[in-house]
Amino acid sequence: MKLELSFNNRKRFPDRDLLDDLKKVAEALGKETIGFEEYNEKGTYHSGTIAERFGGWHKALEMAGLRKYISLKKITDEDLVNDLKKVTLESGKDSITCREYDEKGKYGSRTITQRFGGWNKALLKAGLIIEHNKNFNTEALINDLKKVANELGKESIKSSEYDENGKYGISTFVHNFGNWNKALEKAGLVIKYNKNVTVDDLFENIEQVWLKLGRQPGRRDMKFPLSKYGYTFYTTKFETWKKALEQFVKFINSEEIETEQTIEAKAEEIGTEQTTEEKSEIVPRHKTRRDINLRLRFMVMRRDNFKCNACGKSPTNNPGTELHIDHILAWDKGGETVFENLQTLCSVCNIGKSNLDFNV
């Protein structure tokens, strides 16, 4: 009953084409090395395809004759502060704006803003003069943010994209909303990156996308509104999409799912078999918990082909259909949370069933 992946339909691009395009993008940007996000903006292929082919992004860079990419995590606060001071001094000013720094700085204002929690905080850290932003009408800021996103045809935009096309400065948004993600949230736009997203959150999202598609999702499926988290969330955590799927499958298969046979075996081991008197009680004694974990839920839905056992509806052929996992023999009547006693029902059929024993 193990879950397995399938990668049989992947189009095979020649290694040379991938490496040549990687070098081409680096040359176009005037850099000796590039990160996968930079490549995704300019490249012909996708960073995930390249990383999977060569066993990692750093190995691909090496084979393309490029310098190893240094993660921003390895850049110290002192590096950022010193470069901020240097650019400000060279400009002959007591202070500098995000846009002015981006023109001559080594790292980019977004990196500095994220590291110190705001542009003004970074200026303060560097001992520079803070040019206080006046409090703009937040509605005007949100409207302009939405306007730029709409013009670019995106459900989410980076601060650098807004900086190039927007009316206000990034520091104004940070000053008024706290950070860029909070501004996106206020504007009803998708948050593409959030450090607080856990591996469990990402696995549950894969399960939901798999459920909606009725098949194994590909990296191109991981976008709004189908997916809560974008593809880059997974490459950030797992390096490649393939590795993310492999870890998801490993997680699903890591523990034996509860069946009638396994709980009986456990009961015998710890001596929890009910007495005749206990079995006759109104409230039955359970050997399993009522809650259905992600592993068991996914395996039941997969067995039922991701559709309702009663009416046959699924999110694939009936968008908007919400699937539930239901106890065939109700929990209140002694039904256990085991593979054989669970079934997939849509929300309509599950509500109609109520607490009745219902096996399709």
Secondary structure by P-SEA (a helix, b strand, c coil): cbbbbbccccccccaaaaaaaaaaaaaaaccccccaaaaaacccccaaaaaaaaccaaaaaaaaccccccccccccaaaaaaaaaaaaaaaccccccaaaaaacccccaaaaaaaaccaaaaaaaaccccccccccaaaaaaaaaaaaaaaaccccccaaaaaacccccaaaaaaccccaaaaaaaacccccccccccaaaaaaaaaaaaaaacccccccccccccccccaaaaaaacccaaaaaaaaaaaaaccccccaaaaaaaaaaaccccccccccccbbbbcccccccaaaaaaaaaaaccccccccccccccccbbbbbbcccccccccccccccbbbbcaaaaaaaccccccc
